[in-house]
Amino acid sequence: MLTVRAVEPIYTNNKITGWKLQDDSGQTMSVSCEKITQVIKSNYANITNLVIASNGELMLKQENVEIIENMKNFTTNNIVNIEEKSSDKSDKERMLELVDILNKAREVYEQGDSEIMSNYEYDKYYDELLALEKKLGYAFDNSPTQNVGYEVDGKLPKEKHEFPMLSADKTKDVDSLPAWLNGKEGVLSWKMDGLTVVLIYEGGRLIKAITRGNGVIGELVTENAKTFVNVPKHIAYEGKLVVRGEAVLTYSAFAKLNKPNSNPRNLCSGSVRQQDSSVTAKRGVAWYAFNLVYSDKASYNNNYDNQLAWLKMLGFETVEHVVVNPSNIIEIEKQFESRVEGFDIPVDGLVLTYRDTDYGKTLGRTAKFYKDLIAIKWEDEDAETELLDIEWQVGRTGVITPVAVFKPITICGTTVERASLHNISILIDKLGQYPYVGQKIRVFKANMIIPQILSSEKLEIQQ
């Protein structure tokens, strides 16, 4: 059990609202009275010189009242000034901080087989950065709002894209989609959550596979792509063909790999970018086409769904899609959304594209986005609950994984009461070094499926 003692009261408007606590090693932590009361009641820690009075307030034991006397010159104004000074970051400084946070997260997201934040958290930081850029009227060159993907700096060979890859603008406002279609038909499809890979065929043979990279330069992963479970190495088309698609690790394939400290999205990225294709082959990566970029001999009309149908005839598996119009787009979007839980392919939204590809091309592009499509990100739902326990699960390979157990809550229509914390580092990041029974936590569902800890009230340790 942690043993600490109160060494200094924290005042707000001349009222004690918290205490600085110190452990045996001399480390201090600033903790609110509410949290201290929870800790004492749960018997998580022994606070040697504080007691809960009959009125519910915290009191020093009699022999420690001199602490307050020694603090009489430390006025409320002193504390307010210190707090204001420490939290007074300029908008520019916050922008630089957000750019650094998001770029690091994006690099891990695209290149690694682990993650440092969820999509939920990334989107919140991204939206905050967008708001600051709009407020100040400028953006830094390395801002993720101005760039696509990530700078490739690994050991894989580099390859320049013949057709640069941009991104899609996004919206969470489903009600705005009929107006976006502007009286025209569209094609609605899943936004698969994997790693975008471009396949290039010549003479009916797969000759190159390139990751997205930064949209201009990607990584050559041809031999790895040949091990994808559903990619044809030969097709009945002799011309040049360039197809974009998403490499994914289905939930069922991921479950067979017994990788409790990872997730399908990041393990897929790491699998595609292996230097040894035999490792990729063992992972069961699949690939689904979503865009016909170029073909020099094919004959088909300019409908987006017809292009996907032609690719399917050649032997490619394509992203599931439905033709929509302004009158039914909202209803069909809801149908897609209702199927997320239980869907085997990881998805993190939908994509709406104009059916008429010639019309879409006339809309042009921005520095980052194509204007003929838009990504639909679902509204994130989270809920507050209380931590009850941390259990330790042992996998088949002996890997031990911490699991948070909390009071049952309803999110996205289902009841959840457990969430994996993956490893010790994530446990400390989400719950702090000293998690305790009754600790308030916020839980959400990643991609509307997997329960995860978003944040918590922590007992922070300060050196």
N, C-alpha and C positions, 0 to 999 in steps of 0.2 A: 504494500500500500504506500502511495506517495505521502510523504510528510512535509508540510510547509507551515510557515508562520506569517502572519500579517505584519508588514513592516512600515506601511505608509498608506493613509487613506486617500481616496480620490474624490474630489469635490466637484459637484455641478450645482450652480446657484446656491452656494453655501450649504449644500446637503451632501452627505457621504453617499455616493452612488457605486462605489467599488473600492477595492483594496489592491495594493501591490503585495503579492505574496512571494516569499523566498524559500527555496528548498535548501537542503543540507549542503549542496555544492556551491551555493551563493547565487544561483540563477534566479531571476525575478520574472514575474508575469503579472500583467494588469488584468484583473478579473472583476466583472460586475457583481454587485451584491446578489442579484438573482441567480447567477451561475454558481456563486459560492454556496448559496443556500441549497441548490440542487445537489452539489457535490457532497455537502455535509449529510444531507438526508439519504443519499444513495450509498453512503459509507465508502465512496470511491477513494477519498483522500482524508488524511488526518490533518486538520488545520488546528494547530496546537493552542492558539490563543484567541480563537473566535468561537462564540456560541450563538445559538439562535434564541432570542428572548421570547417571552410569552406572547408578545404582540407580533411575532414573526420577523422582527428586525434583527440584524446582526449586531452583536455587541462584543467589545473586547473584554476578556477576563480582567478582573479588577487590577491585577498586578501589571497590566500592560497599558493602563490609561495614559502613561507618560508619553506614549507615541503621539497622541493627539496634541498634547501640550507642546511637544517639540516641533509640531508642524504649524504653530499658530501664525508664523510669519509667511507661510506659504499660502497666499490668498487665492480666491477664485479667479481673480483677474490674471494672476501669474499662469494658472493652468490653462485658461482660455487662450491666452496669448501664445503659449507653447503649442497647443493643439492647432490653432489657426496657422501658425508658422509652418508646422510640420506637414499640414495637409494642403498648403497653398501651392499647388502645382499649376503652372500656366497651361493653357490649352495646347500650346506647341509642345511642351514637355510631355503632356499626356498622349498627344498624337505620336511622338517618337517612341514612347513606351509601348503603345498599342501596336505600332508597326513591328517593333522587335518581337513582341509576344506572338503576334499572328504569323510572322514569317517563320519563327522557330517551330510553331505548331504545324504550319503548312509543310515545312521540310520533312518533319517526322511523318506527317499524314501521307505524303507522297512517296517517301523513300524508305521508311522504317517498317518494322513489324511490331511496333508498340505505339502508344499514343500518350500525349501529355495533356490533352484536353478533349472533351467530347465535342461533337458537332454543335450541340446546344450552346456550350460555352463559347465556341469559336464564333458562332453567329451573333451572339450578344456583343462580343468585343468588336466584331466587324461592323455591326450597326452603329456602335458608339463611335468608331473611327470615321465612318461615313458622315455621321452627324457633325463631328468636329471639322472635317474637311469642308463640308457645306457652310458651316458657320464662319470659318476663317477664309474661305474662298481659294484655297490651294491644297495640293497634296504632294507629299514627298515622292520622288521617283521610285523608291523601293517599296512604296505602299502596296499592300496586296489588293487594294481597290483599283490599282493601275496596271497590275501585272497578272498574267495567267500562269498557274502551275508553280513550278519551282526551278531554281537554277541547278542544272545537273553538275555534280562535282564528284560523282562516285568513280568506280573503277571500270564500269561498263563503257564500251565504245560509244562515241557521240555521233549523232546523225541529224542533219538539218532537214526539217520538214519541207517537202516540195509545196505543200499547201498549209500555210500557218494555221494553227489551232487556236481559236479564241474561246471564250466562255459564253455563258448565257446570263442575262440579267435575271433577277429573281423577284418573286413576290410572295407574300403570305395572304394576300387579299383575294380569295377565290371569287368573290362577287365582282371583281374587276375584269375577269376573263372574257365575258361576253363582249364588253367594250373593246378589249384588246384585239379580238378577232375582227372587229370592224366590218361585220356583215359577211365575212368569208368563212370557208370551212377550214378546220385545223385537224391535226393529228395529235392525240394525247397518248403519251407513253410513260413507262416507268423511268424514273431517274435512278439508275442502278448505282450502288455504292461500292465501287471497286477501283480499278486503275484503267484509265483510257489507253488503249493500244491501237495503233494504226497498222493494218495489214496491207501489203502491196504484192500483187500478183502480176506476173508477166509470162506469156506462153502457157498459161494454165497452172503455173507453179508458184507457190509461196516463196518469194525471194527476200522479203524484208518484213520485220515487225519493229515498230518504234514506239516507245512510250511518249506520253504527252510532253514531259519535261516542262520548259517554260513557254511552250506554244510555238517556239521557233526552232529550238534544238531539243531533241529527245535522246533517249538511250536505245541502242540497238539490242533487241532481245529476240532475234529471229529463232535461234535454236530453242529457246524456252517456249516461244509461242507454238512451235511445232508439237510440243507435249501437251498443249491444252486439250482437254478431253473431247471437245466438239469442233475443233477448227480443221477444215479440209486442207490437206497439203496440196491437193490437185483439184482443179475445177474445170468444167467444160466451157471455158471461155479463153480464147487465145490472145485477146487484146490485153492492154494494161488496165489494171483495176486497183483502185485505192479505196479502202473501206475503213471507217472508224467504228470502234466498238468498245465494250467495257469488259475487261477481265474481272471475274468475280469468283469468290469462294462461297458456295452455297452454305446455308446453315447446316444442312445434313452432311456435306463434305467436311466442314469445319469440326463438327462433333466427332468425327472419326479420328481426327488428328490429335485430340487430347492436348490442346494448347491453352490451358486455363488462364495464362497471363497475357493473352493476346485477344484479338477479335477478328471476325472474318475479313473486314476491310483492310486492316493493317497486315495481317498474315498474307493476304492475297498480294498486296504490294511487295512485300518482302520476297514472296515466292516468284513473282514475275521477274524480279530484278536480281535473281540469283546468278552467280557466275558459273555455277555447275547446273546444267539443264536437268541432270538426273534428280536433283533435289526438287526442282519445279515439277517434274513428272510425278513425284510421289504425293504431291499436294492436292491433285484433283481440281486444278483451276479450269473454269469454263469461260467462254467468251461469247458475247452477244452483239451482233451488228446493230448499229443505230443510225448510221449515216453513210450513204454512197457519195464519196467525195469526187471520184473521177472514174470514167470509163471511156475508152476511145472508140469503141465500135458498137456498143450496145444500142438497141433501139427500143425505147419505151417513152411514154409521155411524161409530162413534167409533174405528175402527182407523187408526193413523198411516199405515200403508202404503196404505190405501184413499184417504186424503186426497191422498197423493202421486200415486196413480194418477188421481184426478180432475183434479189440476192438469195431469198429462200429457195428458189428454184435451182440456184447454183450449188446449194448444199450448206448454206450458212444458217445458223440459228439466229433469229432476229428478236429484238426487244418487242415485248407484247405492246400492241398499240390499237387504238380505236379512232375512226374518223368522227369528228364532232363538229357542231355548229353553235352559233350563239344561243340557240334555244335549249340545247341539251347539255352544254358543257358542264354546268354546275352539277347536274344530276349524275353524269358519268364520272366526274371527279370524285364524287362521294362514293360511288361504287368501287373505284380503285382504292380509295382510302379505307373502306371497310374490309378490304382483303389484305391489308398490310400484315396484320398479326396472323401468323401461320403461313405466309408466303415464304418460299424457300430461298429466293434470291434476295440478298440485302438491298434495300432501296432507301433513299432518304428524300423522296419527293417525287414529283412528276415533271415532265417536259411537254410544253405545248408548242407545236410548230405549225406554220401555215402549210396547208396541203399543197397549194400551188407553189412549187419551188421557184418558178420564174418570177412570180410576184414577190416572193421572199427576197430574192436577190436584188430587186430594185430598191429595197429598204436600206441597203448599205450596212454599215457597221460603225461602232465606236472604236476607240483604241483597244478596248478589252472585250466588247460584246458584239455578237451578231444580233441584228434587230429582227430577224425572222423567227426567233424562238424565245421562249421565256421559261425559266425554271420555277416550279411551284413548290415552296417549302411549307410544310404544314405548321400550323400554330403549335408551339411547344406547350405542353401541359405539365405542370409539376405540383407537388403538394408537400405540406409540412407534416412531419410526424416525429416520433421520439425513438431514439435508439434503445433497444432492449438488451442486445447481446452481440458479441462477435464470435461466430463459430469458425472452426478451422476444418476445411475439407481436404482429404487426401485423395489425389487422383490416382489413376491406374499406374502411372509412372513414378509415383511417390512425391509429386509436386504438391506442396501444401498451399492452399488458397484461403485467405480470410473472407468471410461472408458476413455482411451486416444484417442483423435481424432487428426488425422494427415493428411498431404498432401498425396493423393493417390499414392501408389507405387505398382509395380507388383512383386510378389514373387511366385515361383513355378507355374507360368502360370496364376495366378488370381490376380485381383486388390484388395488390402486391404486398409482400411482407418481408422479402429478402432481396439483397442485391450484392453481387460479387464485388469485392474490393481488389481483386486480382493479385496484389502483392503488398508487401509492407510499405513500400514507397508511396503507393496510391492510398493506402490506408491512412498514413500520416498526412498526406496532402489533403485528403477529404475530411478527416476527422480530427486532425491535430495529433500531437504526441501523447495526449492524455484523454482518449475517449472515455465517456462515462455513461452509465445508465441514466436515461432521462434527457440525454443530450438532444437538442432540437436539430433535425436534419431536414433538408429538402431533397426530394426524390423525383426523378423524371424517367421517362422511357426513351432510350436511345432508338431512333427510327421507329418510334411508337411501339416497340417490342420489348427491348431489354432494359429492365430496371437498373438505374445507376444513381449513385449519390451525387447530387449537384453541389451542395455546400452544407455547412454546419456551423453552429456556434462553438468555437474552439477555445480551449485553454492554451493560449499562445505563450511560448517560452521566449523570453528576451534575455540576450546575454548582458 
